[in-house]
Amino acid sequence: MNPFIDSIKQAINKHNARTFALFLIPGNLWMSLFIWRETFTINGTRIISLFDDALISMSYAKNFSQTGSLTWYSGAEKVQGITNPLWTLLLSGFHLISNQSQIVIMLVIFFNLIIINSVSLMVYLILEYLLPKTKDKQKIKVVIAASIPFQYSFMYWTIRGLEVGFLSLILLSTLFLIFKNEKIDFKNFVSISILGFLGVATRFDYFLIHFAIIYFLICQKKFSFTIVSNLWIKLGLLFPLIFSASVVLVGQKIYYGEYLPNTYYLKVLGFGIESRFIRGFESVLKSYLMPLAFIGISAFIIKKITIAEKLKEFFYLSYALVFTTICYVVYVGGDAWEVFGKINRFISVIQPLFVIMIGVGISLVVNNVKFDQKHFKWFLIILSITSLGYGIRLNPLRYNILFPLIVIIFFIIPFFLVRSNKIQQKLIFSVFILCIVSSNSLSIASWLQSGAKDGMDASDSQNYLIGLDIQSILKQNGKAAVLLAGAPIYFSNRGGVDLLGKNDSYIARQNPNFTDYVGEWNSTFYPGHNKWNFEYSIGFLKPDMVAQFWGSSSITDFGYTKYCMVNSDRSYFLDPNSNKIYWDKVKVC
């Protein structure tokens, strides 16, 4: 029997399994509604897509399944335009099942639904080991675990095809192995090391998270199979992680000619550390202010109350992981999509960890305030409703510091009231409900105000149609220049020229452009969207078709007069001398 599976079976009995499954039903209905909301209709046919970055990985995966080459398209130069090699290899498996894009995408979405439900299960199992097995605590565990599908950014990035949920599952599985026993034996350490390798192979920056975990275990002397007092023994415990990182780096160097993914050079090289720090700090603060405030409050409370040693260890490790993640995000300058209300993709990996922290914190509140059964039922109802609002907007009034600060102040009040024996229970409960309802209302109002659909998702249908147009205009060996390197190339099955450099090592090493003719949104540092060189991408590489272009309605404004414009529902530019174009299908040029 696998010790990992055996531990799960021991932790959850049949009754708890039925209760847990029942509470997961609303979350799965919510995710099904989200998936339906992401679909669009083309000529009477219902279509669904993934996030564009995910479709870059899907292009690599499709090409690998067809040709055995892990590149952007068949015949493309070996450039690592992906940051998730193991995840991309997993995606290639779905392309072996079917060659129809819609079937493959639905398989990927279904797989990610399984991952999200598995993350919910791991949250429950971790709480099972952290909290006492009392009737009230059991209900709290189930409610907290069942809130995972409602954590909007985590759910969004996972369902939309990125590796966020997979990495989170690896992280929580690691924490499960750590906290299910007082000490970690050799078998568990081997399992933890394997999980670390899977995480690093999925995204190399997961190395920082796993390093923080191992370092914490060494400092806490959590190992039962050796005495961690000698420096060399401590370093030896880091060897599996260092070995894993070396395998990934050397493998990338051998295959792609570079130790790090091309996107690292694209997003970091040429940008001053000051500009990255400023944007990274602002993006974290503006989109993650309330959770960081909760973490600070919990750190204060833990020092004031008596809790089990295992709970203290869990909080200390959680603080270390949050701190490590935030530092990394600040270093790279944040993500490109915070402005759309999506939490940074790397921060989203640890979002379920924060949910566990809330669950433990709620349990501590319940310990201090003895609710009667009627009040406790209302407490759980309010708590479950809160997960919806909390998940939709971690910061309900994003990119506005003042109002979240006011909300945070109101949230702090109940924690201090709990410490006072003079305050009546009903008053504490009333203030808690007021804070919850206020925050939840702001979150839902903000979401509804955006039309319950974020701006970047509205372009899915447009990008899909561009892909179909490229396929209908270009022959199999033709190439189209694109801004979005995902959907247009994946759905067209044609070659491409990446104007923004994710799949072009030359562009990735260019100096950044800070010009306002392409719009204010990237006239300053904007990760992954500040580098382009038309003289190289269009003048030198000579794509047969320019399907997308920066900032002007005509590329002839930039001296490329040989290209002629095709006007249909969308405007494209074609090379009139190219023999890789179906000219009989082009109406005007």
N, C-alpha and C positions, 0 to 999 in steps of 0.2 A: 504494500500500500504506500502510495506517495505521502510522505509526512506532511506536505503542504495541504493536500486534499483532506487527509485524515484530520488535521487540525481544524479545518473548516467544518467538517462533519461533527466534530466534538463541540464546536462553539455554537451551533445552531440546531435546535431540535425541530421536530415536525410541526409543532404548534407555532413556534416562532417563525418558521419558514412560511407557513400559511398567512400569518399576520403580516409579515414583511412583504410577501407577494401582493396581498390585498392593498397595502398602502402604496405600492409602486404603480398601481393601475392609473391613478390620476396623472402621474408624471409621464407615463408612456402615452396616454391620450394627448397630453400637452405637446409632447415631442412629435406625435403623429400630425397634430394640427400645424405645428411649425413646418414640418416637411411639406405638407400640402400647401401651406402659404408660400413656400419657396418655388413652387412649380409655376409654369407659364404655358400658354397655349400658342402653338404655331400651326396654322392651317387646320385647326380643329383637333390637333394632336397635343395631348398633355406631355410637357417636357420638364425634366428636372436637371439641374446642373449642380456643380460644387463650387466652392470658392476658387478664384482664379489661381492662387498659389498652389492649391491642392491639385488643380488640373495640370500644372507643370509637372508635379510628381507623377500624375497619371500618364502624361505623355512619355516620361522616362520609363514608367512601368510597362506601358503598352509596347514600346519599342524593344524593351528587354525581353518581353514574352515572345515577340515576333522574330527578333534578330539575334538575341543574346548580348546585345550591346546596351549598356546603361547610359544612353545619351538622349538628348532632347527629341530627336527624330532619326530616322534611318539615314545614315551617311553623315550625320552631324559630327563636328569636331568634339573630341572628348573634353568637355568642360563640365565641372560639377555645379550645375545650376540648381541643385537641390541641397537641402540641409538635413534631410531625413532618409539616409540610404536604406536602413533596415525597413522602415515603413514603406518605402517605395518598392522594395523587394516583395513585401507582403501584398501590396496593391497589384504587382505583376501576376500574382496567383489568380486574382479575379479575372484578369484578361485571358488567362488560359481556359477559363470556364466558358467565356463567350467573347465574340468579337463585336458585339453590338454595344455601343457606348451607353445607351439607356439602361440596359440590363446590368452592365458592369457598375454603373453609378448606383443603381438601386442595391446591388450586392454590397457595395462599400458602405452605403448608408445603413443597411441592416446590420452589418458587422459592427459599425460604430454604435448602434443602438444597444447591441449586446455588451459592448465595452462600457457604456454609460451605466447600464444596469449592474454590471460587474463591479464598477466603482462604488455604486450604492451599497452593494453587498459588502465590499471591503470596509466601507465606512461603518456599517453596522457591526462587523466582526471586530474592528478595532475598538469601538465603543464597548463591545461586549467584554473585552479584556480590561478596558480602562475603568469602567464603572461597575459598581456592585450590582448583583443580579436580583434586584427588588422589583416589585410589580410596577411602581411608578417609573423607575429608571428604564425598565423594559420599553414602556410606551415612548419615553423620550428618545431612546435609541432608534426605534422604528421611525418616528416622525422625522428625526434629523437625517437618517439615511435616505428616507424617501424624498427628501427635498433636493437631492442631487440633480435630477432632471430639470429642476426649476432654476438652477444656477445658470443664468442666461449665457454669459460669455463662454463658460466651460462647455455647455451644451451646444452653443452655436459653432464654435471652432471644431468640435468633435464631429457633429453631424455633417458639417460642411466639408469633411474629408481630410482634415489635418490630423497630425499625430498627437494632439493635446491629450485626448482621452487615454490613448495607449500609454503615454508617458506617465500620466497620473495613476493609471492602474499599476504600473511598475513601481511607482513611488509608494503607493498605499500597500501593495503586497510586501514591500520591504519593511514598512512600519509594522505591518501585521506580524511578520516573523520576529521583529524586535520586541514587541510588547506582549506577545502571547506567553513568554516565559520570563522569569526573573533574570536568567543568564542565557547567553547565546552559545550553544554548543557548536562543534565543528561542522556538523551537517547543515545547521541553519546558516552558518557563515558561508558555506559553499553556495547555498541557495541565494543568499544576499548578494554574493559576488556575481553569480550568473545574472541576477536581475540588474545589477549595476552594468554589466557588459551589454545587456539588451538595451538599457537606457542610453548608454554612450553611443552604441551603434545606431540607435534611432536618431538622436541629435547629440552632437559632440558636446554641446554646452551643458548637457545633463551631468557631465563629469563634475561640475561644481556642486550640484545637489548631492551626488553620491559621496563626494569627498567630505562634505559637511557631515553626512551621516556617519561615515567611518571614523572621522576625527572625533565626533561626539562620543561614539561607542568606546573609543580608546580612552578618552578623558574620564568617562564614567566607569571604566573597567567592567564592561558588561559581558566580557568573554569568560566562559567557564573552562576553556581548554588550554589556557596559558596564563602566565603571570605577566601582565603588561607593565613592567617596570623598567625594563631595559629599552633604550632608545632604538636599537636595531630590531628588536622584536616588534616594537610599535610600527616602525617603518615597514617591516615584513607584512603586517596586517594591511598595509596600503598597496602591497604588491599586486594583488588581483586587479585593482582599479587601474593602477599604472600600466599593467600589462594590457588591459582592455583598451585603454586610451592609445597605447602604442600600436596595437593591432589595427585600430581604426585609422590612425594617422598614416601609418606606413601603407596600409591598403589604399587609401586615397592618393597617396603620393605615387604609388606604383601604377594605379589605373588612370588617374587624371593628371598626374604630373605636379600636383600641388598637395601640400599637407592639409590645407583648410579649404572648405567650400568656396566657390567663386563669390558667393553672396557676402562672405566676410569682407573681402576686399572692396566689394561694391559699396557696402554700408559703412565701413570704418576707415578705409585707406583714403587719406586726403582731407579728412574732417578733423578739425582740432578737437582735442580732448575737452576743452572748455565748452564748445558748442554742443558736443554730445552730452556732457554732464548736465548742462542747463536744460536741454530739451528732455533728456531722460528723467531728470528730477521733476520737471513740471508735469510730464505725462503721468508719472507715478502718483504724484500728489493730487492732480486734478481728477484722475480716474479711479484712484484707490484710497482716497482720503478716509472715508468712513471705516473700511476694514482695518486700516493702519491705526485709527483711533481706538477701535475695539481691542486690537492687540495690545496697545499701550495700557488701556484700562485693565485688561486681564492681568498684565504683568504687575500692575500696582496691587490688584486684589490678592494675587497669589502670595505676595509677601505679607499680607495682613491676616490671612486665614490659614488654618491648619488643614492640609490635604495629604492624601497618600503619596508616598515617595514616587510611585509609578506615574501618577498624574503630574508631579513636578518634572520628572524626566521627560514626559511627553511634551509639556509646555516649553521646556528649555530647548528641546530638539526642534520643535515647531518654530520658535523664535529664530534659531540658527538658520533654518531653511528659508524662512521669510526674508531674513536679513541678507543671506547669500543671493537669493533671487533678485531682490530689489537692487542690490549693488551691481549685479550683472546687467540688469535692465538699464540702470542709469549709465553704466559704462558704454553700452552700445547706442544710447540715445533714444531708447524707447522703441515702440512699434510704429507702424505706419497708419494704424487704424483706430487709435484712441479717439480721434475726432468724431468717429462714427458711433461712439458709445461702446466699442468693443474693448474689453480689458486686454492688455498686452498678452500675446499668445503664450509667452513663457510664464507669466504670472498666473495665467489660467490653469496651468498644470498643477499649481499648488492650491487652487481654489477649494477643492474638496477637503484639503487639510484644514483650511480655515473654518469650514463647516463643522469639522470634528471639534475644533477648538470652541466653537459656539455651543455645540452639544454638551461638552464637558462644563462650560461656563453656566449653561442653563441648569445643569444638574446641581452645581454648587449653589445656585440661587434657590432651587427647590429645597435643598438641604437646610438653608437658613430661613426660608419662609414656608411654614407648614400649611399648605393648602388643604381645604377639605375636598371631598371628591367632586362636588359640583364646580368649585373654582378650578380644580385641576383639569377637568375636562375642557373648560373654557380656555385655560392656559394652553393646552395642547392644540386646540382649534386655532387660536391666535398665532401660535408658533408655526403651525403648518401653513397658514395664510401668509405669514411673514416671509417664508422661504420663496414665495412667488415674487413678492416685491423686491426682496433682497437680491434675488437672482437676476431680475430684469435690469435693474440699475444698481450696481454697487454704490455708485454715487448718483442719487436720483436727479440731482441738478448738476450734471457734469459740466466741467470747465467753468464752474462758478464756485469760488471758495467760501463766500460768506454764508450762504444758506446751509450747505452741509455742516459747517461749523455750528450753526444754531441747532440743527437736528442732533448733532453729536452731544452737545451740552444737555439736551433733554434726555438723551439716552444714558448719560452718565448718572443722572439723578437717582434712578432706581438702585444702582449698585451701591451708592452711599446710603440710601435709605435702608437697604438690607442690613447694614452694619449697626443700625440704631434700633434698640429694643423698645424705644418709646413710640415709634411710629407703628400705627395699626396695620395689620395685614391687608385689609381692604384698600387702604390708601396706597400702599406699595403696589398692589395688583392693578389698581386703577391707573396709576402713573405709568406702569409698564405697558398696559394696553394702549393708553393715549400715545405713547412714543411709537409703539409698533404700528398702530393705525395711521399715524401721521406720516411716518416714513414710507409705509406701504402705499398710501394714497399718492404721495409725491412721485413715487417710482412708477406706478401704473399711469398716472396722469402724463408724465414725461414720455412714456412709451406710446400711449395713445396719441399724444400730440404729434409724434413722428409718423402717424398713420399705421402704427404697429408693424412697420416695415422699414428697415434701415436703408439709407440711400444707395449703398454700394450693391445691395442685392437686386435693386431695380434694373441694373445693367446686365443681368444674367441673360435675358432674352436677346438683347442687342449683341452681346459677345457670341452667343450661339449662332445667330444669323450671320455674323461676320465670318465665322468658321465655315458655314455652308456656302457663303459667297466665294470664299477663297477656294473651296473644293470645286465649285462649278466653273470658276474662271481659270484656275491653274491646272496644268497637267501634273502627273504624279511627281515629276522631278522639279517642279517649280518651287520658288521660295517667295514668301510674303513677309514684308517688314511689319512688325507689330509692336505696340506698346505693352499690351497684356500678353504675356508669353504662355498663358495657360489655355483658356477656352478656344481662341482662334486657331491655334495649332492642333490642339487635341481633337476638335470636332472636324477639322478640315483634312486631317491625315496628309498634310503637306509640310514641306520644310519651311524654316523661318529665319528671319534676321531680327534679333532682339534689340530694339532701339534703346532700351533702358539697361541692358548689360547683364541681366541675371545669368544668361547663357552665353555671354561673350566676355572672355577674359581681357580683351583689349579695352573695352569700354569700362569694365570694372576697375581698371587701374588708371583711368583718366582722372584729371582734376575735376572736382564737382563744378556744376554750373549753377549760379544763383542769379537767374534772370527772370524778370516778371512777365515776359511775353507769353509764357505758358500758364500764367495764373499765379495768384498770390500764395496759394497753398504749398507750392514747393519753391518759392523764391528765397526761402531760408532752408536750413538743414531739415530734410525730410527723408528718413531712412529708405534707401533703395530707389529714390526717385529724383536724384540730383545729377545723374551722369548720363550724357548722351553726346554723340559726335556724328552729325549727319554726313559730314565729309567722308567719314570712314564707313558708316553703316549703309549709306545710300550711294555716295560717290564711288567708293572703292569696292564694296561687296556687291553692289548692283543687283538688288533684289528685283525679281520680275514684276512684283506688285508691292505697292505701299498701301497696306490695308488700314493702318492707323498712323496718326502723325501728331506731333506736338504743336499746339498753339496757333496754327494758321490754317486757313481753308485751302491753301494751295502750296505745295512744296516748291512750285516755281518761284515763289517769293524768296527762296533761299538758293536760287541759281540752278536748280535741277530742271531745266526747261525741256529736256528730252522726254520726260514723263508726261503722259497725257491723262486727263481726268475722265473717268467714267462716271456718269451721273445715273444713279438708279434710286432705290430707296436710301442707299448710302453711297457716299462718294469715295472712289478709290483712284489710285494713280498707277498706270501701267507703262511698262517699257515697250514702246512700239516696235522695237527691233527684236523682241524676245520671241523665240519659237516654242516657249513652254506655256503659252497661253492659248486657250480655246477661243480664237478670235471670232469664230462663227457664233459664239454665245455672247459676245460683247456688242451691245447696241450702239453705243456712241463712244468715240475716243478722239 
